[in-house]
Amino acid sequence: MTVTLADVAARARVSPATVSRVLNGNYPVAASTRERVLRAVDDLDYVLNGPASSLAAATSDLVGILVNDIADPFFGIMAGAAQTQIGGPGDGSGRAGGEKLAVICNTGGSPERELTYLTLLQRQRAAAVVLTGGAVEDPAHQAAMSAKLAKLADAGTRIVFCGRPPLPEGDALVAALAFDNRGGGRRLAEHLISLGHRRIGYVAGPPERTTTRHRLEGHREALRAAGLDAAPGEADGHPGSDDQELLTVHGPYDRRSGYEATLELLRRAPDVTAIVAANDTVALGACAAVRDQGMRIPQDISVAGFDDLPFSVDAVPALTTVRLPLFEAGARAGRLAMGKENPPPGGIATIAAELMIRGSTAAPRG
């Protein structure tokens, strides 16, 4: 049943005119009244009518692209690529040749902000929503996301995930383009093991993120396969599973975290011969910390990243990393959002990750 402005007014115990003033922002309203109205809007999931030009259609010309941090090249590349397909030359159908207005929504990594943006896009009758990057693994948030996306889809909004796996209840999706983070993490660890590294530190991302878990799982799969993740005292004295926790430090996906986590890692385990970073930005911080400790890369310690961001090849030495086709994935997400490309079979596509071996990794000394 459609919720009306009158329903919101009744819930907030104000007049419909007051609700209209709050939602349109065109007349001063007491803060307590405004808060009561907005709470009623959220409780009832009221969808504000958009401009008159969009009322005749199920959706508007708006497409939302949700990112954690637009300043992070990982998200900037995907968002920019998606926008080329959303706001570029259209196919000749619809208004303005089929183009849409792409709006970047910067969540700052906040689950609450993610839901807020989806609500705002729902009220604007967005034609499509593209959600980029890893998801928060919190059951309550996942349930709220599933409910919100289902309502968007019911209203005609296309939902596309780019760089994140589908939710447990993902029926509302047009498509989910998921990077093979687990496979990439495994191949990177296998590379270091093949060089002879046995004490490998890991500077991981936030533990609640799917990206963090999948990359770390791939890393540890390779260690187990090589006998480096056995119980303490087993496997001919190789480090055990408890030791792998010692060799892992979590933090945000930024350079400062990479620097501080690496110092902590070197304090815990000064005998590490290689460090794998959560992403390339974190790896730059790790490299700085290693150098500040008077060590050379890769002669004294190897460092590797993930994502193959544009600066990786220009680092000194060039950074061994795992390449994710960020631009290609973003462009594909944009085409799916615009209905220019058919969804993959089952709605889910796993995008391969490629190991890029460069000068920052080498066999350990001695």
C-alpha positions as CSV (number, residue, x, y, z in Angstrom):
1,M,0.0,0.0,0.0
2,T,1.4,3.4,-1.0
3,V,2.2,5.7,1.9
4,T,0.9,9.2,1.5
5,L,1.9,12.6,2.8
6,A,-1.2,12.5,5.0
7,D,0.0,9.3,6.5
8,V,3.3,10.9,7.5
9,A,1.5,13.9,8.9
10,A,-0.7,11.7,11.1
11,R,2.3,9.7,12.3
12,A,4.3,12.9,13.2
13,R,1.2,14.6,14.6
14,V,1.5,17.6,12.4
15,S,-0.4,19.0,9.4
16,P,0.3,17.9,5.8
17,A,1.5,21.4,5.2
18,T,4.2,21.1,7.8
19,V,5.4,17.8,6.3
20,S,5.6,19.5,2.9
21,R,7.6,22.4,4.4
22,V,10.1,20.0,6.1
23,L,10.6,17.9,2.9
24,N,10.9,20.8,0.6
25,G,13.0,22.9,2.9
26,N,11.2,26.1,1.8
27,Y,10.0,27.4,5.2
28,P,11.5,27.4,8.7
29,V,10.3,24.6,11.0
30,A,11.2,24.0,14.6
31,A,14.0,21.5,15.0
32,S,12.0,19.2,17.2
33,T,9.1,19.2,14.7
34,R,11.5,18.6,11.8
35,E,13.1,15.6,13.5
36,R,9.6,14.2,14.3
37,V,8.6,14.5,10.6
38,L,11.8,12.9,9.3
39,R,11.5,10.1,11.8
40,A,8.0,9.4,10.5
41,V,9.2,9.5,6.9
42,D,11.8,6.9,7.7
43,D,9.5,4.7,9.8
44,L,6.9,4.7,7.0
45,D,9.5,4.6,4.2
46,Y,7.7,7.5,2.5
47,V,8.9,8.2,-1.0
48,L,8.8,11.9,-1.9
49,N,7.5,12.7,-5.3
50,G,10.2,14.0,-7.6
51,P,10.0,16.8,-10.2
52,A,6.9,16.9,-12.3
53,S,8.8,15.7,-15.4
54,S,9.6,12.4,-13.6
55,L,6.0,11.7,-12.4
56,A,4.9,10.4,-15.8
57,A,7.6,7.7,-15.7
58,A,8.4,5.0,-13.2
59,T,11.9,6.4,-12.7
60,S,13.8,9.6,-13.2
61,D,17.0,10.4,-15.2
62,L,19.1,10.0,-12.0
63,V,21.6,7.2,-11.4
64,G,23.4,6.9,-8.0
65,I,26.9,5.5,-7.7
66,L,27.8,4.7,-4.1
67,V,31.5,4.7,-3.1
68,N,33.3,4.5,0.2
69,D,35.8,7.2,-0.7
70,I,35.9,9.0,-4.0
71,A,39.5,10.2,-3.2
72,D,40.6,6.6,-3.3
73,P,41.6,5.6,-6.8
74,F,40.0,2.2,-6.3
75,F,36.6,3.8,-6.2
76,G,37.4,6.8,-8.4
77,I,38.4,4.6,-11.3
78,M,35.2,2.5,-11.1
79,A,32.9,5.4,-10.6
80,G,34.5,7.3,-13.5
81,A,34.2,4.3,-15.8
82,A,30.6,3.8,-14.8
83,Q,29.8,7.4,-15.5
84,T,31.2,7.2,-19.0
85,Q,28.4,4.7,-19.8
86,I,25.7,6.5,-17.8
87,G,26.3,10.1,-18.9
88,G,28.0,9.6,-22.2
89,P,26.4,9.3,-25.7
90,G,23.1,7.5,-25.4
91,D,21.5,5.0,-27.7
92,G,19.0,7.4,-29.2
93,S,16.1,6.4,-27.0
94,G,14.3,8.5,-24.4
95,R,15.0,12.0,-23.3
96,A,18.3,13.6,-24.1
97,G,19.3,10.6,-26.2
98,G,19.1,8.1,-23.4
99,E,21.7,9.7,-21.1
100,K,21.3,9.8,-17.3
101,L,22.7,12.0,-14.6
102,A,25.2,10.1,-12.6
103,V,25.5,11.3,-8.9
104,I,28.4,10.1,-6.8
105,C,27.4,9.3,-3.2
106,N,30.4,9.2,-0.8
107,T,29.5,7.1,2.2
108,G,32.9,7.4,4.0
109,G,32.6,3.7,4.7
110,S,29.5,4.3,7.0
111,P,26.8,1.6,6.8
112,E,24.3,4.1,8.1
113,R,25.2,6.6,5.4
114,E,24.9,3.9,2.7
115,L,21.3,3.2,3.8
116,T,20.6,7.0,3.9
117,Y,21.8,7.5,0.3
118,L,19.7,4.6,-0.9
119,T,16.7,6.2,0.8
120,L,17.4,9.5,-0.9
121,L,17.8,7.8,-4.2
122,Q,14.5,6.0,-3.7
123,R,12.8,9.3,-3.0
124,Q,14.2,10.7,-6.3
125,R,13.0,7.6,-8.2
126,A,16.5,6.8,-9.4
127,A,16.7,4.8,-12.6
128,A,19.6,2.8,-11.3
129,V,22.0,2.4,-8.4
130,V,25.5,1.1,-8.6
131,L,27.1,0.0,-5.3
132,T,30.9,-0.3,-5.4
133,G,33.5,-1.9,-3.1
134,G,33.3,-4.5,-0.3
135,A,30.2,-4.8,1.9
136,V,29.9,-4.7,5.7
137,E,29.4,-8.2,7.1
138,D,26.8,-7.3,9.7
139,P,23.6,-9.4,9.6
140,A,21.4,-6.4,10.7
141,H,22.9,-4.1,8.1
142,Q,22.6,-6.8,5.4
143,A,19.0,-7.3,6.2
144,A,18.3,-3.6,6.1
145,M,20.2,-3.4,2.7
146,S,18.2,-6.3,1.3
147,A,14.9,-4.7,2.3
148,K,15.9,-1.3,0.9
149,L,17.2,-2.7,-2.4
150,A,14.0,-4.7,-2.8
151,K,11.9,-1.6,-2.5
152,L,14.1,0.2,-5.0
153,A,13.8,-2.7,-7.4
154,D,10.0,-2.8,-7.0
155,A,9.9,0.8,-8.0
156,G,11.8,0.1,-11.2
157,T,15.3,0.9,-10.1
158,R,18.1,-1.3,-11.6
159,I,20.5,-2.5,-8.9
160,V,24.1,-3.3,-9.8
161,F,27.0,-4.4,-7.5
162,C,30.5,-3.6,-8.7
163,G,33.4,-5.1,-6.9
164,R,31.3,-6.7,-4.2
165,P,29.6,-10.1,-3.8
166,P,25.8,-10.3,-3.7
167,L,23.9,-10.1,-0.4
168,P,22.6,-13.4,1.1
169,E,19.1,-12.2,-0.1
170,G,20.0,-10.8,-3.5
171,D,16.9,-11.3,-5.6
172,A,16.6,-7.5,-6.2
173,L,19.9,-7.4,-8.1
174,V,20.2,-6.9,-11.9
175,A,23.8,-8.1,-11.5
176,A,26.7,-8.5,-9.1
177,L,30.2,-8.1,-10.5
178,A,32.5,-9.6,-7.9
179,F,36.3,-9.5,-8.0
180,D,38.2,-12.7,-7.3
181,N,39.8,-11.3,-4.2
182,R,40.2,-14.8,-2.7
183,G,42.0,-16.1,-5.8
184,G,44.2,-13.0,-6.1
185,G,45.2,-13.3,-2.4
186,R,46.1,-17.0,-2.9
187,R,48.2,-16.4,-6.0
188,L,50.1,-13.5,-4.4
189,A,51.0,-15.7,-1.3
190,E,52.0,-18.6,-3.6
191,H,54.4,-16.3,-5.4
192,L,56.1,-15.3,-2.2
193,I,56.2,-18.9,-1.0
194,S,57.8,-19.9,-4.3
195,L,60.5,-17.4,-3.7
196,G,61.3,-19.1,-0.4
197,H,59.5,-16.9,2.1
198,R,58.2,-18.6,5.1
199,R,57.6,-15.7,7.5
200,I,55.0,-13.6,5.7
201,G,53.3,-10.7,7.5
202,Y,49.9,-9.5,6.4
203,V,48.6,-5.9,6.8
204,A,44.9,-6.5,6.4
205,G,41.9,-4.1,5.9
206,P,39.0,-3.7,8.3
207,P,37.9,-7.1,9.6
208,E,34.2,-6.5,8.9
209,R,34.6,-6.0,5.2
210,T,34.0,-8.8,2.6
211,T,37.1,-7.6,0.6
212,T,39.3,-8.0,3.7
213,R,38.0,-11.5,4.5
214,H,38.2,-12.8,1.0
215,R,41.8,-11.6,0.4
216,L,42.9,-12.9,3.8
217,E,41.2,-16.3,3.1
218,G,43.1,-16.6,-0.1
219,H,46.4,-15.8,1.5
220,R,45.9,-18.4,4.2
221,E,44.7,-21.0,1.7
222,A,48.2,-20.8,0.1
223,L,49.9,-21.0,3.5
224,R,47.9,-24.1,4.4
225,A,48.7,-25.7,1.1
226,A,52.4,-25.1,1.8
227,G,52.2,-26.4,5.3
228,L,52.7,-23.0,6.8
229,D,49.4,-22.8,8.7
230,A,49.6,-26.0,10.8
231,A,49.1,-26.2,14.5
232,P,52.1,-25.0,16.6
233,G,54.8,-27.6,16.8
234,E,53.5,-29.5,13.8
235,A,54.6,-29.6,10.1
236,D,58.3,-29.7,10.9
237,G,58.3,-26.6,13.1
238,H,56.6,-24.4,10.5
239,P,54.6,-21.5,12.0
240,G,51.1,-22.4,13.1
241,S,47.6,-21.0,12.9
242,D,48.1,-19.0,16.2
243,D,51.3,-17.6,14.6
244,Q,49.3,-16.4,11.6
245,E,47.2,-14.2,13.9
246,L,50.4,-12.8,15.2
247,L,51.5,-12.1,11.7
248,T,48.3,-10.3,10.8
249,V,47.4,-6.7,11.7
250,H,44.1,-5.0,10.7
251,G,43.5,-1.4,9.9
252,P,41.8,1.0,7.5
253,Y,42.6,1.0,3.7
254,D,44.9,4.0,3.8
255,R,48.6,4.8,3.8
256,R,48.8,5.8,7.4
257,S,47.4,2.5,8.4
258,G,49.9,0.7,6.3
259,Y,52.8,2.6,8.0
260,E,51.6,2.1,11.6
261,A,50.5,-1.5,11.1
262,T,53.8,-2.4,9.5
263,L,55.7,-1.0,12.5
264,E,53.5,-3.1,14.8
265,L,54.1,-6.1,12.6
266,L,57.8,-5.7,12.7
267,R,57.7,-5.3,16.5
268,R,55.7,-8.5,16.9
269,A,57.7,-10.5,14.4
270,P,61.1,-9.0,13.5
271,D,62.0,-12.1,11.5
272,V,59.4,-11.6,8.8
273,T,60.9,-11.6,5.3
274,A,57.8,-10.4,3.3
275,I,54.8,-8.2,3.9
276,V,51.5,-8.4,2.0
277,A,49.4,-5.3,2.2
278,A,45.6,-5.0,2.0
279,N,45.9,-2.8,-1.1
280,D,48.4,-0.7,-2.9
281,T,47.8,2.5,-0.9
282,V,48.5,0.5,2.3
283,A,51.5,-1.0,0.7
284,L,53.0,2.5,0.1
285,G,52.7,3.1,3.9
286,A,54.3,-0.3,4.5
287,C,57.2,0.6,2.3
288,A,57.8,3.8,4.1
289,A,57.8,2.1,7.5
290,V,60.3,-0.6,6.2
291,R,62.6,2.1,5.0
292,D,62.3,4.1,8.2
293,Q,63.5,1.0,10.0
294,G,66.7,1.0,7.9
295,M,65.7,-1.9,5.7
296,R,65.8,-2.2,1.9
297,I,63.1,-3.5,-0.4
298,P,63.4,-6.2,-1.6
299,Q,66.9,-7.1,-0.4
300,D,65.9,-7.2,3.3
301,I,62.2,-7.5,3.1
302,S,59.7,-8.0,0.2
303,V,56.5,-5.9,0.0
304,A,53.4,-6.6,-2.1
305,G,50.1,-4.9,-2.6
306,F,46.7,-5.5,-4.2
307,D,44.6,-3.7,-6.9
308,D,47.4,-2.5,-9.3
309,L,46.4,1.2,-8.9
310,P,48.1,3.5,-11.4
311,F,50.9,4.6,-9.1
312,S,52.0,1.0,-8.4
313,V,54.3,0.7,-11.3
314,D,55.9,4.0,-10.5
315,A,56.8,3.1,-6.9
316,V,60.5,2.5,-6.3
317,P,60.9,-0.4,-6.7
318,A,57.8,-1.1,-8.7
319,L,55.2,-2.8,-6.6
320,T,54.3,-6.5,-7.0
321,T,50.5,-6.5,-6.8
322,V,47.3,-8.1,-8.0
323,R,45.6,-6.4,-10.9
324,L,41.9,-5.9,-10.7
325,P,40.3,-4.5,-14.0
326,L,38.7,-1.6,-12.2
327,F,37.9,0.5,-15.2
328,E,36.5,-2.4,-17.2
329,A,34.4,-3.5,-14.2
330,G,33.0,0.0,-13.7
331,A,32.2,0.5,-17.4
332,R,30.4,-2.9,-17.4
333,A,28.4,-1.9,-14.3
334,G,27.4,1.3,-16.0
335,R,26.2,-0.5,-19.1
336,L,24.2,-2.9,-16.9
337,A,22.7,0.0,-15.0
338,M,21.6,1.6,-18.3
339,G,20.2,-1.7,-19.7
340,K,22.8,-1.6,-22.5
341,E,24.2,-5.0,-21.6
342,N,22.4,-8.3,-20.6
343,P,23.1,-9.5,-17.1
344,P,25.5,-12.5,-16.7
345,P,24.0,-15.9,-16.2
346,G,22.5,-16.1,-12.8
347,G,23.1,-12.4,-12.3
348,I,26.6,-13.0,-10.9
349,A,30.0,-12.7,-12.6
350,T,33.3,-13.3,-11.0
351,I,36.0,-11.0,-12.4
352,A,39.5,-12.6,-12.6
353,A,42.5,-11.1,-10.8
354,E,45.9,-11.1,-12.4
355,L,49.3,-11.3,-10.5
356,M,51.7,-8.6,-11.5
357,I,55.3,-9.5,-10.5
358,R,57.6,-6.5,-10.2
359,G,60.7,-5.4,-8.3
360,S,59.4,-5.2,-4.7
361,T,59.5,-8.9,-4.2
362,A,62.5,-11.2,-4.3
363,A,63.9,-14.3,-2.6
364,P,64.8,-13.8,1.0
365,R,68.5,-13.4,1.9
366,G,70.3,-16.3,3.4
